[in-house]
Amino acid sequence: MAASMTMPPTGSQRPRHGANGIVVPHPPRWFHRLIAWLFFVLFRLVTSTIRFRWEFKSPLAESPGAGPVIYCVWHNRLALCLALYEQHARKRNQTAGMAVMVSASKDGAFLASILERLGVEPVRGSSSRRGPQALLELTSWAERGHDLAITPDGPRGPRYRVQDGVMSLAQLTGLTIFPASYHINWKIVVKSWDRFQIPLPFAVCSIILGKPLSVPRNASDAEREALRVELETTLKEITRD
């Protein structure tokens, strides 16, 4: 069952620039950290009541093996992605941790504070702000043995459209992409561009890990586009709203 609500207005999303012209992410303020702590407590309470069910589309998805990978999840399913990581990937794939790309905006500063509470490294950037810098930072975390996570249709959409950033990241790092999605039966659906889903207590969450794919370091533009379409098709196939 799903309910709908209107997304509250957000603060200014204009980028900040340093003296050298490079976009500087909005840093978390004290109130971001306070609200993030409250969300962290609420997150732990809600996820402790949710029943998780797993479905794997390939043996590799069920047991990723040694070494970091890139997890790819639609933007509207961010709410539970860290709970899924803790329950599945962190147990089966003993890596140093996880680094996640987060918007450089003020809203991103709030999300970064939440991620830090959950023990995740936020990397500030998106396709429109600090994109190249963020990709380099994510590559650095991968070299240190961290799993990576990215929302391929974020931060502004279109919804369920894989952008090229994840393909660039996979090509740079040489890491395998693992597409993931889930269906939750009891939730709030926000009236935002991505129809963001907020899980409610005592819901049942059915998680699907799709067939992984890799982007060769020497892939041509045409090969990258074919793999991008394949990833988008896989994510859509395992997504049920």
C-alpha positions as CSV (number, residue, x, y, z in Angstrom):
1,M,0.0,0.0,0.0
2,A,1.4,3.4,-0.8
3,A,0.4,7.0,0.2
4,S,1.4,10.2,-1.5
5,M,2.7,13.5,-0.1
6,T,4.0,16.7,-1.5
7,M,7.8,17.3,-1.2
8,P,8.5,20.3,1.1
9,P,10.4,23.2,-0.5
10,T,14.1,22.9,-0.2
11,G,16.8,25.6,0.4
12,S,18.9,27.2,-2.3
13,Q,20.6,24.8,-4.6
14,R,23.0,27.2,-6.2
15,P,26.5,25.9,-6.3
16,R,29.3,27.6,-4.3
17,H,32.6,28.4,-6.0
18,G,36.1,28.7,-4.5
19,A,38.7,31.3,-5.5
20,N,39.9,29.1,-8.3
21,G,36.4,28.7,-9.8
22,I,36.0,25.1,-8.7
23,V,32.6,24.2,-7.3
24,V,32.8,23.7,-3.5
25,P,30.2,21.5,-1.8
26,H,27.9,23.0,0.8
27,P,29.3,21.8,4.1
28,P,26.9,20.3,6.7
29,R,25.8,22.8,9.3
30,W,25.1,22.0,13.0
31,F,21.4,21.7,12.3
32,H,22.1,19.3,9.5
33,R,24.0,17.1,11.9
34,L,21.3,17.4,14.6
35,I,18.5,16.4,12.1
36,A,20.7,13.7,10.7
37,W,21.1,12.2,14.2
38,L,17.3,12.1,14.6
39,F,16.9,10.5,11.2
40,F,19.6,7.9,12.1
41,V,17.6,6.9,15.2
42,L,14.4,6.7,13.2
43,F,16.1,4.8,10.4
44,R,17.3,2.1,12.9
45,L,13.9,1.9,14.5
46,V,12.0,1.5,11.2
47,T,14.5,-1.0,9.5
48,S,14.5,-3.2,12.6
49,T,10.7,-3.9,11.9
50,I,11.0,-4.6,8.2
51,R,11.1,-8.1,6.8
52,F,13.6,-8.5,4.0
53,R,13.4,-11.1,1.2
54,W,16.1,-11.7,-1.4
55,E,16.1,-12.7,-5.0
56,F,19.3,-13.1,-7.0
57,K,19.4,-13.1,-10.8
58,S,22.8,-14.7,-11.1
59,P,25.2,-16.6,-8.9
60,L,27.6,-13.6,-9.0
61,A,24.9,-11.4,-7.4
62,E,24.4,-13.9,-4.6
63,S,28.1,-14.1,-3.8
64,P,30.0,-11.1,-5.2
65,G,33.4,-12.5,-4.0
66,A,36.5,-10.7,-2.9
67,G,37.1,-7.1,-3.8
68,P,35.0,-4.0,-4.1
69,V,32.1,-3.5,-6.6
70,I,29.8,-0.7,-7.7
71,Y,26.2,-0.9,-6.5
72,C,23.7,0.8,-8.8
73,V,20.3,1.8,-7.3
74,W,17.5,4.1,-8.5
75,H,17.4,7.5,-6.7
76,N,13.9,6.9,-5.3
77,R,15.1,3.8,-3.4
78,L,17.9,5.4,-1.5
79,A,16.0,5.1,1.8
80,L,16.8,1.4,2.3
81,C,19.9,0.9,0.2
82,L,22.3,1.0,3.2
83,A,20.2,-1.5,5.1
84,L,20.5,-3.8,2.1
85,Y,24.2,-3.3,2.0
86,E,24.6,-4.1,5.7
87,Q,22.4,-7.3,5.4
88,H,23.9,-8.7,2.2
89,A,27.1,-7.2,0.7
90,R,29.0,-6.3,3.9
91,K,28.5,-9.9,5.1
92,R,29.5,-11.6,1.9
93,N,32.1,-9.3,0.5
94,Q,34.5,-8.2,3.2
95,T,35.6,-4.8,1.9
96,A,36.9,-1.7,3.7
97,G,33.5,0.0,3.6
98,M,31.4,2.0,1.2
99,A,31.7,5.4,-0.5
100,V,28.6,7.0,-2.0
101,M,28.2,10.0,-4.4
102,V,26.1,12.7,-2.8
103,S,25.0,16.0,-4.4
104,A,27.1,19.1,-3.6
105,S,23.9,21.0,-2.8
106,K,22.6,22.0,0.6
107,D,20.2,19.0,0.5
108,G,23.3,16.9,-0.2
109,A,25.0,18.3,2.9
110,F,22.1,16.9,5.0
111,L,22.3,13.5,3.3
112,A,26.1,13.5,3.8
113,S,25.5,13.9,7.6
114,I,23.2,10.9,7.6
115,L,25.6,8.8,5.7
116,E,28.4,9.6,8.1
117,R,26.3,8.5,11.0
118,L,25.8,5.1,9.1
119,G,29.6,4.7,8.6
120,V,29.5,5.5,4.9
121,E,32.0,7.9,3.2
122,P,30.0,10.6,1.3
123,V,31.7,11.9,-1.9
124,R,30.1,15.3,-2.9
125,G,29.3,15.8,-6.6
126,S,26.9,15.0,-9.4
127,S,26.6,15.1,-13.2
128,S,26.0,18.9,-12.9
129,R,28.4,19.8,-10.1
130,R,31.9,18.6,-9.3
131,G,31.3,15.6,-11.6
132,P,35.0,15.1,-12.6
133,Q,36.3,15.7,-9.1
134,A,33.8,13.3,-7.6
135,L,34.6,10.6,-10.0
136,L,38.3,10.9,-9.1
137,E,37.5,10.8,-5.4
138,L,35.4,7.7,-5.8
139,T,38.2,6.1,-7.8
140,S,40.5,6.8,-4.9
141,W,38.1,5.2,-2.4
142,A,37.9,2.1,-4.7
143,E,41.7,1.9,-4.7
144,R,41.6,1.8,-0.9
145,G,39.2,-1.2,-1.0
146,H,35.8,0.4,-0.6
147,D,32.6,-0.6,-2.4
148,L,31.0,2.3,-4.3
149,A,27.4,3.2,-4.7
150,I,25.7,5.5,-7.2
151,T,22.2,6.5,-8.2
152,P,22.4,6.4,-12.1
153,D,19.3,8.6,-12.6
154,G,20.2,11.2,-9.9
155,P,20.2,13.9,-8.7
156,R,17.6,15.4,-11.1
157,G,16.5,12.7,-13.4
158,P,14.8,11.8,-15.7
159,R,13.5,9.0,-13.4
160,Y,14.7,5.5,-14.4
161,R,17.1,6.9,-17.0
162,V,20.7,5.7,-16.5
163,Q,23.2,8.5,-17.1
164,D,26.7,8.0,-18.3
165,G,28.4,8.7,-14.9
166,V,28.2,5.2,-13.7
167,M,29.7,3.9,-16.9
168,S,32.6,6.3,-16.6
169,L,33.2,5.2,-13.0
170,A,33.2,1.5,-14.0
171,Q,35.6,2.1,-16.8
172,L,38.0,4.2,-14.6
173,T,38.0,1.7,-11.7
174,G,37.6,-1.6,-13.5
175,L,35.0,-2.6,-11.0
176,T,31.9,-4.7,-11.8
177,I,28.5,-2.9,-11.6
178,F,25.8,-4.7,-9.6
179,P,22.3,-3.4,-10.4
180,A,19.9,-3.6,-7.4
181,S,16.3,-2.7,-6.7
182,Y,13.5,-3.5,-4.3
183,H,9.7,-3.5,-3.9
184,I,8.2,-2.5,-0.5
185,N,4.6,-3.1,0.1
186,W,4.0,-0.4,2.8
187,K,5.4,3.0,2.0
188,I,4.9,6.7,1.4
189,V,5.5,7.9,-2.1
190,V,6.7,11.5,-2.3
191,K,5.5,13.8,-5.1
192,S,9.0,14.6,-6.3
193,W,10.6,14.1,-9.7
194,D,11.8,10.5,-8.7
195,R,8.6,9.6,-6.7
196,F,10.9,8.9,-3.7
197,Q,9.8,6.0,-1.5
198,I,9.8,6.2,2.3
199,P,9.4,2.8,4.0
200,L,6.9,2.5,6.8
201,P,7.3,0.2,9.9
202,F,6.5,-3.5,9.6
203,A,6.7,-3.5,5.8
204,V,7.9,-6.4,3.6
205,C,10.8,-5.5,1.4
206,S,11.6,-7.8,-1.6
207,I,15.1,-7.1,-2.9
208,I,16.4,-8.1,-6.3
209,L,20.1,-8.1,-7.3
210,G,20.4,-8.2,-11.1
211,K,22.9,-9.7,-13.4
212,P,26.2,-7.8,-13.0
213,L,28.1,-6.2,-15.9
214,S,31.6,-4.7,-16.5
215,V,32.8,-1.9,-18.7
216,P,36.2,-2.6,-20.4
217,R,38.8,0.1,-19.9
218,N,39.3,0.3,-23.7
219,A,35.5,0.4,-24.5
220,S,34.5,2.6,-27.4
221,D,31.7,5.2,-27.1
222,A,29.4,2.7,-29.0
223,E,30.3,-0.1,-26.6
224,R,29.7,2.1,-23.6
225,E,26.3,3.2,-24.9
226,A,25.3,-0.4,-25.5
227,L,26.3,-1.3,-21.9
228,R,24.5,1.7,-20.6
229,V,21.3,0.6,-22.3
230,E,21.8,-2.9,-21.0
231,L,22.2,-1.6,-17.4
232,E,19.1,0.6,-17.8
233,T,17.1,-2.4,-19.1
234,T,18.2,-4.6,-16.3
235,L,17.3,-2.1,-13.6
236,K,13.9,-1.5,-15.1
237,E,13.3,-5.3,-15.3
238,I,14.0,-5.8,-11.6
239,T,12.0,-2.7,-10.5
240,R,8.4,-2.9,-9.6
241,D,6.5,0.2,-8.3
